[in-house]
Amino acid sequence: VFATDYSTASRTALFNIHTNEWDHELLELLEIPKRILPEIRNSTEKYGYATLRGCDGKEGKILISGNMVDQQAALFGQACFEKGEAKNTYGTGCFLLMNTGHELYHSQNGLVSTIAIGLNGRITYALEGSVFVGGAVIQWLRDEMRMIKTARQSEEYADEVPDCKGVYVVPAFTGMGAPY
């Protein structure tokens, strides 16, 4: 099986979220043959089976019955099934996604329009705001800069400062994200 779902395809920048198909103009411009790209399917359907071999040498098959990109999966994992519901996740980066229902909205404030899920032949859209480096900056302070010994120490040090006097760290190691 060579397939992916609408949400994952939408994150490649090669997928046209207006027509819900691979973007012919971009593929031509970048000289990417459409035949090398996966088939696009709903997020929740039977994709196929994976054959696994155990330590004892026995093989077994497991059903692959879903596919969704990470932040969109978190949107539904946080039970944001209805238009207007939103979630924030905090980890390596920080991400806000809001379910916009079956209507594609274009943000006037720098948020990214994306596909949230393809379900039963219908597309649900979302708006996304991304901070690409969140928790990763704490790791950087600990592992690369050696300014702290533990992640918890970052909070302890921050609590000791009564006033930052306008000095802030903007961890834009991989860009600013949306809306910046």
C-alpha positions, 0 to 999 in steps of 0.5 A: 500500500502506498497511500497517505491521508489528506492531513499528511498530504496537506503538510507537504506543500505539494498538495492543493487544499482548495482542490484536494489533490496533488498540485499539478502546477507545483509538481510540474514546476519542481519536476516531480512526477505525480506517479511517485506520490502516494494515493490520498485517502480518508484519515480513518479507513483500512489502509492495509496490513503490516506483517510483523515477525516476533522474536520466536520467528512467527509472523502475524499481520496487523491492520493499519486502519488510520493515518493522520499527521501529528498536530491534526491527530492531537486536535482530535485526540483533544476532542476538538470535533466541532467547528471553533474548538481548539487545542494547544500542545507544548513539546519540542515546539508549541502548536495551536490548531482550531477546527474550522469545520468544512469551510477553508478559512484564510487567516488575516493574521498569519495563521496557516490554513490546513486540512485537519482530517478527511473523514467519510469523503468530507474534508475538515479544515483547521487554522494553525499557529506554530512556535517551532522551538518550545521545549527544545530551547530548554534542552539547548540551554541544558545540553549545548549551552550548559547553563542549567543542569535540569529542565526544572532549573530554568523555572527556578532561575526565571523565578529569581528575576523580579524584572527582565527589564525588557530583555527576552529570548526569542528561540527562533532557531528554525524560523519564527513560525505563524503568526511570528 
